[in-house]
Every structure is written in C-alpha cells, then in structure tokens.
C-alpha cells in the first residue's frame, strides 16, 4: 500500500470508529448539532419540540402517544396523519439521529449525546457556578406551540423545575459570596438572579445594597432606575418606600 493510500485508509478507519455525536442546547433558544454541524432549518417549532422531547426521553415511543402529545385534535386519525408529516420533516433535517418504524420513534442509541439540561442537573450540586453558565434562559424558551396540550404541560413542568433549581442555587451563591466579603462575585450572581426573575423587587433591593456596600453608588442608582421601570411596566406601581430609602442611607 502506498503512503498516501495508507494515510487515507487510517483516517477513514478512525472516522468509522469515532462515535456519532449529537450536541443539544435546550435552555433559551434551542440548537442541535449533529457531528458538529448545526441544523440550519428545523422547519417549524413543532419539529424542534419533537426533537427536544425525544432527546430528553431517549427510549422508544409509540407513534400514537407522540401524536396525542403533539396534536390536540378530536380525530385520532388526523393526529396520526399530522405526526406522519411531522416525522417526514424531522427525518429530513435530523439525518439518522432519530429511528422511525411503523410503530415507534426513538433517539438513535448509537449517538453520543450531550444535552445542556442533563449536564446542568448532573453538576449543579457539586459545581454550581459551572452549571449556572449553562442556564442561558428558560427551558425551550422560544418554542411556542398552540395546539399541543400534552407537550405544553410537559415543557412547562420541565421549565419550572429547571428555573427553580437555578434560582435556589443562585440565591445560595449570592449569600455565600456576600458572607465571604467577595462583593464582586455576589453582585455578579445577583445580576444573574434578576435575569432569571426580573420582577422581584426584593432581589432588586439586594443588588442595590450590594452595590452600595461595594462603594458603587452610580451603579446602585442605575439599578434603582431599572427596578422602578420594571415594577411600573409589570405592576403599574412605584417601588416601595424601603427600596427608595436604600439610596438615602
């Protein structure tokens, strides 16, 4: 065998031996990378929804169950027909990551899968700061479905569970860094907290107070203005007296 042929043969063997990979981001705007290549066109939110559901539940699903999950219609045959069209679209963009038979649909177990939500859950207890870097927004934040009651209920539960875990962990980190006197890190996580839940006036007060402790009066005043605008836009009322009083201490 010539050197060039041998090099090609070795490279092809290595490629054959390396597992196929799927990288999935479900926090915020979902994205799917198959062997490092992004899926550029998922056609509809429902394609993204189905792909995300199969990734989170990587076992065989009866087609009838998926049809009921994704289509709120009176006719079972209509739901099954809608699913058939959806699976055709999914097959076009997802290559062989999904295995489809006449009875079932499942994620291809041959793929090595990385999912941000799974890593988040696995690392949040031991490496909370690292885990929170994965939380870039609510679970499937941009996926909006109108006629998929079952899916919406599932996604809402997932969203609330992840959001609650992110909030609880962030609160603990703020308390930890404030107690240690590391105001810079405490401020960083307080700002993260308000990105997750911007309408909590008490958490705005906490951040304002952290800025004041750090001697950052201009930032404290700017944060009060952000709080005032947010509270007014959300509740049509002004911040409470105790929030305003922080700037005069």
Secondary structure, DSSP 8 states (H G I E B T S, - for coil): --HHHHHHHHHHHHHHHS--EEEEE-BSS-EEEETTEE-----SHHHHHHHHHHHHS-S-EEHHHHHHHH---S-HHHHHHHHHHHHHHHHHHHTTSEEE-SSEEEE-TTSEEEEHHHHHHHHTTT-HHHHHTT--SSBTTT---SS-HHHHHHHHHHHHHHHHHHHHHHHHHHHHHHHTT-HHHHHHHHHHHHHH-TT-HHHHHHHHHHHHHTT-HHHHHHHHHHHHHHHHHHHSS---HHHHHGGG-
